[in-house]
Amino acid sequence: MLLRSADFFPVDTPLRTGPLPWIGRAAHAPYFTDEHGAPWTPIGQNDAISWLELAGLFRRRDLASVEAHLAWLKAHGVNCLRLMIEYAQVRHRYFERPAGRFVPAMVQLWDDLFAMCERIGMRILLTPVDTFWMWRHWQHLPWNAANGGPLRHMSEALTCGETRALIKGRLEFIVRRWGGSGALFAWDLWNEIHPAQGGDSVDNWNEFIHDLSTHVRRLELELYGRSHPQTVSLFGPELVLRPGQAPAMREALFRHPDLDFASIHIYAKGTIDCPRDTVAPALAMGEIVAECLGEIGDGRPFLDTEHGPIHNFIDKKKTLPEPFDDEYFRHLSWAHLASGGVGGGMRWPNRKPHVLTAGMRRAQRAMADLLPLVEWTRFRRRNLNGEVRVRHFHSFACGDERQALLWLLRRDSLASDGRLRTDAVPVEAVVELPGLADGKYRIRGWDTAAGTVAEEQRAHAAHGVLRFTSSPIVTDRAFVIVPA
């Protein structure tokens, strides 16, 4: 017999609430704001409760070091972590054991983490399961029928009624215990949904998403009078690997009426998943973001919630050299933001150990410092990657009739190690950017490595095109364009 959550933690457990404002969709733009209307852009990455920087949470072994780490992140521009309530890579972090019984040590861990995030101002993009390790470590999973659970195989995870009840029970427990907190940015209701989890079919995806979404939203509205944003994620290459099922997958991921924002995991084969240089991955990121924005019909935000050198790390057992990885990370982040995604996307570290480098943290800080230059709450951007005219550079851009964001990346100066040459002769960029209303504009060039203004000028848009010439650029530069 399955044990109910109420047998161990009563359903009337005191609600965890705090002063941190909730995050929601912007009313007039494909971005996010807090409940007071201030713009909020997630800057962060994937982390896990068993990895080095958060490991001190378990059994309260070193809470002080974890809180100090989170405070350091916040001071350096990071405001969001994507986390799985149960990270199944190791067996002693199961949220339930046996199925339906919530482990007291894990509940305490999350109590502590949510309290820290409230104090610091860090937010969490939370997903209730880790389907990757659930599949790989199926024999140990508490939901496995061999271990007393209801699930005969992971191929029935989306269709088994008893498993659905467990999923909804886990979500309900989380909503009741921590759902009142503004530290919960949003729900990834199901991490990397996959046809194989439903008998190699996508026929039940819409129903599965609707059931989980309405269950969570109804409970949040009942308890708190509002609800957190929701999405469902996918291992992005499946849209290419399964062309026959891709239309139905795209419909569920990008246009499901119950979801608030769209998300996939961008692991383009041969470029992002196993990079040989730092330019091709950026081009792949820009192309995929543009494709995803084209699938969205209602102006909902798009956010990459996993990317990184997964094939290089998992299959080839290699960690990228740090200088190369730093540039690869920075290029992917700016390609995502400038192409119209929200923030820089969320790296899966794929390093040993699973932590971001100091260079990646500097890149996050540099992006965070640029964000106030854009009026996000009124930025009804469209992707302009293929419409910018400029020589010597790859261009990534998005804009509306009032504002634009542009990132230029040198196309002619790759070194033998796959990075851009820092000793290349600087060149000016002669830019033609379409879409802006006629008038005068303020153009600020941004050093994406240093996180400082590199140049500033004024220019005039005429006949729907803004033309300007930058100061000389060695490797790359971002530009924020707003009315003068």
N, C-alpha and C positions, 0 to 999 in steps of 0.2 A: 504493500500500500504506500502511495506517495505521501510524504509529509507536507503539510501546508505551512506557508510562511507564518501564519498566525500562531502555529504551535510554538514558535520560538521568538518571534518579534511581533507583538500584537499590531493589528492593522491601525490602531489608534496611537501608534508611536508618535511622540511629539514631533511636530513639523519643524524642519530645519529651515529657518528663514534668516535673512540678514539684510543689511542696508544696500548691498550692491545692486544697482539698477539692472533690470532685465534687458535683454537684447531682443530686438524684433526686426522685421523687414522695414526698410525705409518706405514711406508712403508714396514717394514719387520718383524713386530711382532703384536700380537693381543692386542695392547695397544694404547695409545694416545700420540701425541707430539704436541707442539705448532708449529707455522709456520716457526720457525727458526730451528726446528729439536730437540729441547730440550724435554725430556720426561715430560709428565704431567699426573698425576693420580688423579682422583676426590676423595677428602676426604670431606665428608659432609653428609647431611641428608635432608629429606623433611621438608619444612617450608611452611607457608601460610601467605598471606598478612593481614589476620585478627587475627593471633595469637600474643601472647604477645610481642615477640621481634621485630616484624615488624609492629605492629599496629600503631606506630607513623607516618608511611608514609601517612595514609589516611587523606586527606584534610590538609596535611603538619603539623599535630598536634605537632610532635616532631621529626623532621628530624635529629637533632643532636644526639639524643639517638640511633636512628637506625644506623647512620653512625659509631658511637662509638662502637656499638655492632658488626657490620660487621668487623671493624678494629680489634677488640679483637679476633674474630673468626680467621681472617687471621693470626694474630700473634700466634695463638695456633694451626696452622696446617690445619685449614679448608679452602678449596679453592673453594667449589662448593655447591650450594643449589639447590634442585629440587623444582620448584615452578609452580603453575598453574596461568595462566594469569587471570583466573576468578575462585575464590574459592567460591563455591555456598552454603557453609554451612550457611552463613548469607545473607540476601536479599540486603543489601546495599553495596555489593561488585561486583555486576554484571558489566561486561565489556561493555555490550550493554543493553540499555534500552531506547526505545523498541528495538526489534530485528533489527540489522543493524545499529543502532546509537551508536557510541562509547561514553561512558560517560566521559565528560571532567575531572572530578575529578580522574577517574581511569587512564586516559592517563597521567595526571600529576604525579600520584603515580608512574607509571612505568618509566616516564621520570626521576624522582628523583632517583629511585632505580638503573636504569642502569648507571646514572652518578656516583653514589656512588661506584658501583661495578667497574667501570672503574678506579676510583681514587685509590681504595683499592687493586684491583687485584683479586676480587671475581668473580666467574663465575656462570652462571645460566643454569641448565637443564630445559628447558621451555616446558610446555605442555599447549595447548590452552583451554582445558576444564577439568572439574572435574566431570567425569561421575557418581561417587558414589553419590555425593550430588545432581547432576542434576536429577538422578532417584528418590532419596528420597524426594526432594523438587520440584517435577515436577509441582505441581500446581502453583508455583510462577515463573517458568522459563520464561524469555522473549521470548524464542523460541517456547513456548507452543502456539498452535493455539487459546486457550482461552484467551491469553494475547496479541493477535495480531500477533503472529509469525506463521510460516508455519507448525510446527510439531504437528501432531495429538497425537502422543504418542512416548515415548522414544524408543519403539520397532521398530520405523521406522527411527531412527537417522542415520543409515548407508545407508539407501535406498531412503530417501526423497530427490528429486532433489533440491527443494528450500532450504532445510536445508544444503545440500552440498554447495550450493552457499554462504550461510552465513558462513560456516566453512572456506571456501577458502577466503572469504572476510576478515574474522578476521585474518587469517594467513597472507594475503597480507598486511594488515595494520601493523601488527607486523614487517614483513620483511622490509617494507619501513621505518618505524619509528625507529626501534632499531636493525634491522638485520645487520647493518654495524659494530656493536660493537663486539669486542673480548670478552666482558663480557657474550655474548651468547655462551655457550659451545656447546649445541646441542639441537635438537628438539625431544621431545617425541610427535610425530604428533597426537597421540590419546591415552589418558590415559585409560588404562584397557578396551581395545576393548573386546567385549563380543558378543556371538551369539544372546543373547536377544535383542541387539541393532539393529539387522538386521533380525527380524522376526524369531528368534531362528535358524538362519542359519549362516554358515561361507562361503557360496558360493561366497559372494561378497567381502570378506576381501581383496583378492589380488588386485581387481580392486579399492577398496576404498583407500588402502594404496598407490597404484601406482598413483592415481589421486592427492592425497594430496602431495605426495612426489615430483612428477614432477612439480606441481604447485609452490611449495616453491623453489625447486632447480633452476628451470628455471628463476624465478624472482631474486633470489640471484645472479646467474651468470650474468644476465643482468645488475643488479645494482652494483655488487661488484667484479665480475670476479671470484668468488669462492663461496663455500657453506659450511654451517655448517653441522656436522654429524647428522644423523637422526636415530630414532628408533621408535618402537611402543610397548607399554607395555600391559601386561595381568595380571590379578589376577591368579597367578600360579596354585592354586588348581584346576582350571577349566580343566587343562590337565589331571587330575586324575578323576574328577567328570564326564567328558564327553568323555569316551573312544572312542565312535564312531566318534566324530568330532576331536579328538586330532590330528590325522595325518595331516589334513588340517590346523589346528591351528598351529602346529609345523612348517609346511612348510612356512606359512606366517610370523611367528615370528622370526624364526632362519635362514631362507634361502631366504627371499624375496630379489630379486636382487636390489631393489631400496634403501634398508636400509643399513646403515653403521655399526651398532653394534646391538647386540641382548640384550633384556631386558625382564625379567618377575619380578613379585612381589612375593617374596618367603614367603608364609604364611603357611608352612606345618602344617596340622591339628594335634593338640594334642602335638606338640613339640614346634614349633616356635610360633604358634598363641595363645597357652595357656601353657606356660612352667611350669613344676614341678621341674626341675633342670636345671643347666646351661650346662650340657654335651650333653644331647639328642638333644637340638636344634642345637648345633654345628655339630653333626653327620648328622642331616637332611640337614643342609645348605651344608655341603660338598658333600653329595650324590646328591642333586639337582643341584649344580654347575657342578659336573662331568657329570650328565645326559645332561645338557644344552650344555656343550662343545662338547659332543658327537653328538649333533644334528647339529652343525655348520660345514659346509663343506669347507668354504673358508677362515678360519683364522680370521674372524671378531672378535672384542672384545666382551666379555660378561660382563654385569653389572647389578646386582640386584639393582632396583631402588625403592623398598619398601620392608621392612620387619619389624617385631615387634609383640608384644603380642596383636593382634587385637581382637581376640575372648575374651581374658581375660578382655580387656578394654571396648569394645563396648557392648558385650553381657552380661558379668558378672558384668560390672560396677566396676571393680577393677583396681587399679594401683599397679603395682609390687613394693614390698619394694625396696628402692633405692640401698642398697648393693647388693641384688640379681640381680636387673636390670642392674647394672653396669657390673657385671661379665657376665651375659647373653649377653649384648651388645658386650663386648670385645670378647667373644668366637665366636659369630656369625661373627664379623668383620674379625677375623683372619682365620676362616674356609673358608670364601669367598675368601680372598686374596690368601691363601696358596693353595687352590684347583684350582686356575687359573683364578678367576674373577679379574676384574679391581678394585683396591681399596678394601675397606671394606664393600661395599654395602651402601644403603641409608635408614637409619631407619625412619619409620613413628613414631613419638614420642609415641603416645598412652599412654600419661601421663597427669595428671591434675595438672597444666596447661601443654599445649603442648610445652614443652621445654625439651631439653636434660639436664641431670644432670652434675654436675661438674666431676664426675667420668667418664662419657662418653666422655666428652671433653678431659680429660687426656688420655683416650684410643685413641682418634683421633690423638692427638699430638704424642703419642708413635708410632703409625703406620706411620704418616707423616715423623718422624725422621728416620725410617728404609728405606724409599723408595730410597734415594740416594745410598744405598749399592748394588742395583740391576741395571744392564744395561738393562733397559726395552726396549729400541729401537731395541735390538738384541735378545730379549728373546722369542724364538719361542716355548713356553712351551706346554707340554701336561699334562693332569692330571695323577698323580701317586698315588692317594689316596689308591688304592687297591694293590699297588706293593711294598710299603715300609715294611720292616720287622723290628719290634721292640717290645720288651716286656714292659708291664706295662703302655703303652701309646696308645691312639688313634692317628693315623697319618693322616695328611692332607699335600699333597705335589703336586708340579708341577715342571717341568723342561724340559730342552733340553740337547743337548750334551755338553754344556758349563757351564750352570748355573742351580741352583735348589733353590727352596724355600720350606722349610719344617716347619710345626708347629706340635708340640707334646703336647698332652693333657692327663693328668693323667686319667687312667680308674679305679682306685682302691681306691679313697679317697673322696667320696662324704659324706658331712656332712648331718645331719638331716634336715637342712634348704634348701637343694638342691644345695648348693655351694661346691666348692672344699675346703677341709680342708687345712688351711695354717700351721697347726701344724703337718702335716703328715711327716713321715720320708722321707727325700729326697732320691731319687733313681737315679742311672745313667741310661742313655738310650744307649743301644748297638744297633746301627742303621746300616741297610743295605739298601742303596738307589740306585736303578738301573737307567740306562739311560745315565749316564755321560760318556764322552770319557775317555779313560785311561789317567792318568796323575795326577799331584799334584794339590790339591785344598786348598783354604783358607776357613775355616768354622768359621763363627761368630754367636754365640748364642745371642739371643735378648730377653731381659726382656720385655714382652709385657705390663706389668703394669707400670714399671718405665720408659720405653723408652730408655734404655741404653744397651750397650754391656755387656752381662753376662759372656761370655767366648770367647776364640779365640784359634784355633788350626789349624794345617795342617794335611792333610790326603791324601792318594793315592788311586785313583780308578784303579782297575784292572779287566779285563774281563767284563767291562761294569757295575761294581758295586763299589760304594763308601762305605767303612766301617769305622765307627768311633764310639767312646764312649764319651758321653757328661760328663760334670761335673754333680754332683747331682742336681736334679730338684724337687721342691716341688709341683708345680701345672701345669705349662705349660712353653714352651719356643719355640720361633721361631728360625730358622736357615737360614742364607743366605750363599750359597755355590757358589763360583766363582773360576776361575782358579788362581792358586798361581803364 
